[in-house]
Amino acid sequence: MELYELTVHELMDKLDKNEITSEDITKSYVSRINEKEDDIEAFVTVLSEDAENKAKEIDQKIEKGEITNKLAGIPIGIKDNICTKGIKTTCSSKMLENFVSPYDATVVEKLNAENMIDLGKLNMDEFAMGGSTEYSYFKKTRNPWNLNKVPGGSSGGSAAAVAANLVPWALGSDTGGSIRQPASFCGVVGLKPTYGLVSRYGLVAFASSLDQIGPITKDVRDSAMLLNLIAGHDERDTTSAEMPKKDYTKALKNDVKGLKIGVPKEFFGDGINEEVKETLQKAIEKYKELGAEVEEFSLDIAQYSLATYYIIACAEASSNLGRFDGIRYGYRTPEYSNLKELYKKSRSEGFGEEVKRRIILGTYVLSSGYYDAYYKKAQQVRTLVMNEFNKGFEKYDVILTPTSPTVAFDIGSRSNNPLEMYLADICTVSVNIAGLPGISIPVGVDKEGMPIGMQLIGNRFQEETILNAAYTLEQEIKFRENHKPEFKKWDKWDRQKMSHKNDGKCRIEVKNKK
């Protein structure tokens, strides 16, 4: 087995036994990136040379006894909306194409403190607005299981990179499912922590009351390990919660006897693919065999979550993205005659169509005469959604749903239909609205061999419960052992690859894929 195929905890074990070095691991991943990145296009920025140099340096310090921490020398990929000092943070947008952050995000500081190695910045939907990674200014990331399919979004680059073994694990962000949905599409594990558990300082804001950074990993143990690293209070983030430090790996007991699992019937109704339903039903039966108590119940307020989410998220986006005006930083139009024209042209040219769509929607719902009818009402419904979940958790330890109503869809099949694209978030957005933790794990494949994800939702700050429930099922079904991405080639398709001239204008290079 190649080093790039191993989980992080397997790599750590080999490092601990002096069987391999950090340089060995890093070179293995760099070689893999060189081999597969042209197919997947997961990265906006690749840091191969820097990574190899840092690995050598770390190995020398480990040999001298100057570094003793267990994660030293382990590579990682970082979503490109998380600030990295001295490295471009573009949010996959023309607006920030050349932006280099002067500081590190808190989560990046924590990675650096552990002497981990940044392999690069990963592609995403522009400003995290999208569910397919087709709305990136730079490129369309493709799904390693089938290169004709989307990887999901907005953390599609992160999920695809982990699934394709381009990175051992990655950081993503989740505003309405942007970690869990791509994890489901790519057959990996995606954890959205409780709002406030992980600092948002240095995360470029989309919707501040919904955004959360979290891990995308090969298995559940790695997810718990990365959460150990990034969780914790940060005084620079006013929404950061003060919680006692935990070791989430200790929760992985491989035992769900007596666990009470609620299955909301509304999440298994119309619009959910039949193969998804059937696969999750098998997972439910497995939980019963393992001693869990599973019961169907009603979570009917959840049907209003999608509309509520898009009102709140777009409203907050319109406010947060107001800072990109062509004056302070970011893209500035080269031709303008007055200040108003500077604002207008910089924003029109700098933002992509989906971002502009959401800014317009958000501005509308916040405008005079519509605030009470839309935004205020959405906030009221948000409270009702929270209360409904609270009632559910009075009876159940975990709530089980599909992660996505379907498996990964074809590239280009929904990008011109925003409503259809938004409906793909129907299973995930309520978790963000209520500020709850949620994890997606792969539980099977459909008849075409595409991964199917299952979502487990926990009560606030009950990550241990959903991690153990996910881990226990993972050990039973052994998805990674039984299923591997096939990198199915595009059939009779022209491969379109975005590239950029120095003038910043975008062109399309067409190469025939044989």
PyMOL commands that set and color helices and strands:
alter all, ss='L'
color gray80, all
select helices_A, chain A and resi 3-5+8-16+22-40+48-64+94-96+106-113+126-128+156-163+180-186+220-230+248-251+265-268+274-289+300-323+339-350+353-366+371-395+418-423+429-434+463-477+479-482
alter helices_A, ss='H'
color red, helices_A
select strands_A, chain A and resi 43-46+75-79+117-122+169-173+189-192+213-217+260-264+293-297+398-402+438-445+451-458+494-500+506-512
alter strands_A, ss='S'
color yellow, strands_A
deselect
rebuild
show_as cartoon
